[in-house]
Amino acid sequence: MEIEIEVIGKGKVKAILDNRNPYTARTIYENLPLEGEANLWLHEIYFDVPLKLDYENPSSTTEKGDLSYWPPGSAFCIFYGGSQPASDVNNIGKIKDNLELFFDVENDDKIVIRKF
């Protein structure tokens, strides 16, 4: 499941949703496009999405480039640096290119996720 993540006015990246949490990844993919306003926390960008999903295979760790869903906040998360989640997440995918783009994101930047 290939997707594109666009930070409006700043650039785009390609990503792949994977099988670490297949139900979560598939549900997000089937509900694309999704958009939101960026919130920053350490080297993580997150924003609310209109999906209420439970934990599937929760993880307390992420790797640089991971895409995740955070059930307590119904949030889509992009981990672009070395930070870890505040609490467990469902890891659902990986950024394929241009990870540097996210270092330029500011609070309230508009982000759009689409099928690729």
Secondary structure by P-SEA (a helix, b strand, c coil): cbbbbbcccccbbbbbbccccaaaaaaaaaaccbbbbbbbcccbbbbbccccccccccccccccbbbbbbccccbbbbbccccccccccccccccccccccccccccccbbbbbcc
